[in-house]
Amino acid sequence: MGIDLILKVAGIGLLVGILAMVLSEAGKKEQAQMVTIAGVIVVLYIVIQGIADLFVLIKSVFKLY
């Protein structure tokens, strides 16, 4: 849970940003909005998994079972 999480989120952000820009320039603003929402949902899912791993690590460090 280090730099790879940051790189995943940044990569998804770049991909979603470029795709949304291309779609909105092509006049498909609704699809661009849906791509943006889907990107946010994917990033939130990845971040929530990282937070869950962090809580598991904290429980194991402090031996909270």
Secondary structure as GFF3:
##gff-version 3
##sequence-region A 1 65
A	DSSP	alpha_helix	3	25	.	.	.	ID=ss1
A	DSSP	alpha_helix	29	61	.	.	.	ID=ss2
###
